[in-house]
Amino acid sequence: VQLQASGGGLVQAGGSLRLSCAASRRSYSSYVMGWFRQAPGKERELVATISSGGSTYYEDSVKGRFTISRDNAKNTVYLQMNSLKPEDTAVYYCACRPTLYGSMLYTRPLEYDYWGQGTQVTVSS
């Protein structure tokens, strides 16, 4: 599976960005998708994840500001980021892993099999 992330950029605090991640594989709908981020000097952390059935999970600091969604017809997962803060600055990665269970979610980087190349998000104060 190849993942292609896009949509990063430079935005002022309070602004919005939408990240996209397109997957190359068929049967994309049977994959759990996740967005992670990694700031300089910090470990990679989960931002949000969505199950093949559409269940979602968010890291506490982004709840109410970020929304993860997926379009199975387009093999694409999105991360809508609103009310951005300087502490959201990081390289954002999409990732996926296959699953047999529609409600299953995974929150740790080691649980994901495939990764995109990352897209930089910079939020200025």
Secondary structure, DSSP 8 states (H G I E B T S, - for coil): --EEEE--EEEETT--EEEEEEE--S-GGGEEEEEEEE-TTS--EEEEEE-TTS-EEE-GGGTTTEEEEEEGGGTEEEEEE-S--GGG-EEEEEEEEE-S-TT----SGGG--EE---EEEEEE-
